[in-house]
Amino acid sequence: MLDRSATPVTLDPSMFPTHFEDVAHLEDFMSTPTAALVADLARIDGDVIILGVAGKVGICLARMIKRAAPDKRVVGVARFSEAGLAENLERAGVETMRCDLLDEKAVGELPKLKNVIYMAGLKFDYKGREDLLWAMNVLAPAIVAKHFAGSRIVAFSTIHVYPWANPLHGGVTEASPPFARPGEYANSVVGRERVFQHYSRLTDTPGRIARLVYAIDMRYGVFQEIAGWVLNRKPVPLATGHVNVIWQGDAAAQIARLLLHCEVPSSPINIGGPECVSVRRIATAFGEHFGIEPNFVGEEQADCLYVNCDAAADLLGNPVVPINTMVRWVAEWVKSGKDAYGKPSKFEVRSGVF
């Protein structure tokens, strides 16, 4: 049973472990809400429904919101094709509902809660089914936006809608319009954003579009991939020489807080850390942890997919978990051979085709 009378435990650097014992330890820590999230959710009326909750960030986000606001109803919606995910959420006090978001009738039966976080989408392994890519990234948002007209809608997006930029120039800001980069994925996500903005304007529905940078988890992400390359003495590619990253727990907390900052029409905001992170530097740091001299291939190119997150810092503050702490955690996790998803971010890919 959840103790609804207890004051939520909130994330503080004094709580940082030296390492994570296992997945349960990691997920419990990663879903610890920040004090700012607890305060912001207390100011927001209504309950929360998360669409596409079964992804890597979704489980963390749902558990975090329930821990931050135990009196709110939190509903997680997905197809739940992976065994155990729905039960995991239910144990945390999150209601679960199975729904295909391309099924307009099924979406029409979902509860019209006041706060919606939209996380559904398709990115990888779409070759040969490009029609499904566009349906998931454009048609499903239209179905959802019509059903939840009048609710607050925070929709996940990606920095892949931006052109590449020279990281020495500060990164691309939200003032830059979404750009049709090579590859159908980026184009379809521009479509997703425009659909949400259209229905926001049409139905006076407040929203925000969270252009999320690379999230860091022990089991996947840019740092986990670089650590694996170094530990296994594989060459670290340097062409994409700089990246944006953020601890997944910080990303979840900031995105949930956007419910308090929705606008009409729905507007974009970059969610990520303040640093321009050097791939070479991170690989070297992992090498020091492992006692291995990294191997590099290629040279840093003048441009990369790098965005400016100053607007989020002004609105929400900086993330709680710093870069060096993430490096230490990932190094121990990878070196000890703990679980990994085996789903690379492909941050180094420069063709736009994933």
N, C-alpha and C positions, 0 to 999 in steps of 0.2 A: 504494500500500500504506500502511496505517496504521502508524505507529510506536508500538507498544504499550508500549515501554520508556520513552518520553519522559514527563516530568512535564507534566501538562496546563497550558497557559497559562490563567490565571484573570483575571477582569475587575478592573480597577483604574482609578481616575480618571485616572491618568497616561497611560492608553491612549486617552482620549477624543479622537477626531479633531475637527478644526474643522468638518468636514462629511463627507458620504459621496459618494464618486465615482460609484457606481452601485449596482445591486441586489446584485451579488456582494459588494461591499465591505460594504454594510449587513447582509446575511445572515450574513456571516462574523463581523462584530463582534457582532451581536445573539445569535448562538448561542455566544458565549464564556461558559463557565461561571464562576460565582463560586467563590472558595476554599471557602466554606461548603458549596456543593453538592458539590464534589469530596470534601470530608471526610465529608459525610453519606452519600453513595453508597458510600464505602468501608466504612461501618459496616453497610450493608444487604446481607443475603445474597440471592443469586438474581439472575436476569436481569429485564429490563423489557420489557413489551409495551404499546404505545400504541394504543388503539382509537379510530378516527376521526382518524387522524394527518394527513390531507390538508388540514385547515383552516388558517387563517392562523397560528394559534399553534403548531399541531402540528408543522410542519416545523422551526421554530426549536427547539422542545422536544426533538424526537428527536435532532437534530444536537447539541444541547447536552449531552444525557445521554451520548451516545456519546463526545463529547470529554472529558467529566468522568470517565467510567469506561470507558476503551477496552477493558478486559478483559471487560466485561459484554456479553452478547448483548442487543442492542436490536432489537426487532421493531416495525415500523409497519404497522398494519392499516387499510385503507380500501377503497373501491371504485375509487379512483384514476381518476376519470372525466376529469380534466384531464391532458393529455399532458405528459410530462416530469417529473412530481412523483415518481413511483416511482424513476426513474433518478437524480434529484437525491439522494434519500435513500440509494440504493444506493452512490453514489459517496462518500458520507460514512460508509460502513460500517454503515448501518442496513439490516437485512433488511426486505423488504416482502412482504406477503401481501394478496391481494385477497379481500374478504369483505363480504357484505351482512349487517349485524348483526341484521336482522330474519329471517334464514334460520337457524333453530335448528340444522339439520344442519350448515351451514357453520361456525357458531360452535363447534359441538362438535368440530370438527376443528382448531381453533386450539391451539397449544401452551399448556399450563397453566403459565405462568411464575409466579414468586412475587410479582412486582410488576406491577400493572396501573394504567395511567392511562387513564381513560375520558373521551373528548373529543367523542363523537358527539352530534348533536342537530340540531334544525331550529328556526330562529327567523324568518327572513324569507320573504316570498312564499309563504305557506301558504294564502292565501285561496282557497277552493274545494277545498282538500285538507286540511281540518282533521283528517280521520281519519289522514292520514299524519303530521301534526304530533304527534298523541297516540301513534301507534305508535312513532315514532322517539324520543320523549321519555319514554315510559313502558314500552312493551312491550320495546323493545331492551334497556334496562337490566335488565329481569327475566331475559331470556335470558342476558345476560352475567353477571349476578350468580350465577345457578345454575351456569354452567359454571366460573366462577373461584372457587367457594366455597373458602375457606381461604387464598386469596391476599390480599395487601394491595391494596386498591382505593382509589385517589384519583380521585374523580369531579368533573368540571367542573360548576359550576352558575353562577348569575348573581345579581347584586344585585336583579334584577327580581322576586324572590320577596318583597321587603320592601315595606312601606308607605312612602309619602313621609314625610319628616320635615323639621323646621326645622333647617337646617345650623348655626344658632347654638347648638343644643342638643347638639352633639357627634356626631350621626349614630346610625343604628340599629346595635345590636350583635347578636351571634349569639344573645343571650338572647331576642330577639324571634322568635316563631314565624313560619314562612313564611306569607305573607298572600296570599289570592287577589285579586290586583289585576285591574283591567279588562283584557280581552283573553285569548284562549285560551293564548297563549304562556306567560305567567307561571303560569297554572294548571297547564299541562302540566309545567312544570319543578318545581313543587311535587310533582307526581306522581313525577317522576324521583327527586327526593331521597328521598321516602318509600319508594319501591321499594328503593333501595339500603340504606336504614336497616332495612327489613324483613328483607331477606336477610342483612344483617350480623348482626342479632340471631338470626335463625333458624339460621344455619349457623356462627355464631361467627367471622365473617369481619371482620378489622379494616379500617377505612376512614376516610377523611376526605372531606368535601364542600367543594370550593373555590369559594366564591362570589366570582367574579372581577369586579373593576371594569373600567372601560374601559381597554384596553391601547393603548399608543401605539407606532405604527410610522410610518415616513415615508409609507407608501402608503395608509393608512387611519386612522380613529380620530378622536376629538374634536378634537385639535389640527390634524390635517390638514384637517378640515372647516372649522374656524374660520379657519385661514390662507387657505383657498380663498375663503371669503366675503369676507374683508378685501381680498385681492389683486384680486378681481374686482369690488370695490365693491358687493357685495350686502349687504343688511341682516343683521346678526347678531342672531338671536332671543335675548331675555334672559329669557323666562318661566322656563325652567330655568336659573337663574342660577349654580348651583354644581355641580361634578362631582368625582367621584373618578377619578384616573388613575394609571397605573403604566407604566413602560417595559416593553415586551413581553419583553425579555430578563430583566428582574428578575422579572416574573410567572412566566415559564417556570421559572426557577431556584427560586423559592419553592414553586411547585406540585410540582416534582419532589422537593423536600426534605420535603414532607408524607408521603412514603412511610415516613419514619423516625418519624412521629408519628401513626400510625393507631390508632384506638380501636374498641372494641366497646361499643355499637353505633356505627356511623359517625356522626361529628359534623361540623357545619358550621364554617367559618372564613372570614372575609372577607379576601381577598387584594387589597391595593392600597396606594397611597401614604399617608403620614400627613397630607398637606395637604388642606384644604378649598379647592379651586381655583375662583377666580372667573372665569366666562366673560368678563365685561367686562374684567377685568385681562389675560387671555390675548389677547383681541382687540386691546387697546390695545398690548400688547407686539409682536404681529405688525405692527400699524400702524407702530410705530417702526422695525422692521426693513425694512418696505417703503416708508417715507416716505409713508404713506397714512393719512388720518384715518378710522377705522372708522365705519360707519353702524350704528346700533342700532335695533331695533324691539321695542316692548314694554318691560316692567319686570320686575325680578326678583320672582318670587312668594315667598310666605313659606315654601313647602315645595318639596322636590325629592327626587330619588332619591339620597340621600347616606347612606353607611354609615361606621361606625367600624371602623378597621383596627388598633386597639391590640393586640388579641389576637395578630395575626400579627406585629406589631412585637416583642411580648414573646417570642414563640416563635422567630422567624426573623430579627429585626433589620429595620432599615429598608432600602428599596431603595437601590441604588448610584447610579443615574442621577437627578439632581435635575431639578426642573421647568424652570429657566431653560436648562439644557443641551438638554432636549428641544425647547423653543421655538426655540432657535437652529438646531438641526438641521432641524426641520420647516420653518422659514422659508426656509432655503437650498434645501431639496429642492423645495418648492412653487414658489418664485420661479424656479428653474431649469427647471421643467417636466418633472421626472423622473417615472417611472412611478407611477401610482395605480391602485388596484383598482376604483375607482368603485362601492364598496359602502359607503354611509354607515352610521354606527352608529345614526343617528336618536336620539341622546341627547336632542334637544330635544323629541321627541314625548311628549306628556303623556296621550295617550289609552290607552296600553298596547297599541295595535294597530300592528304593524310590517309 
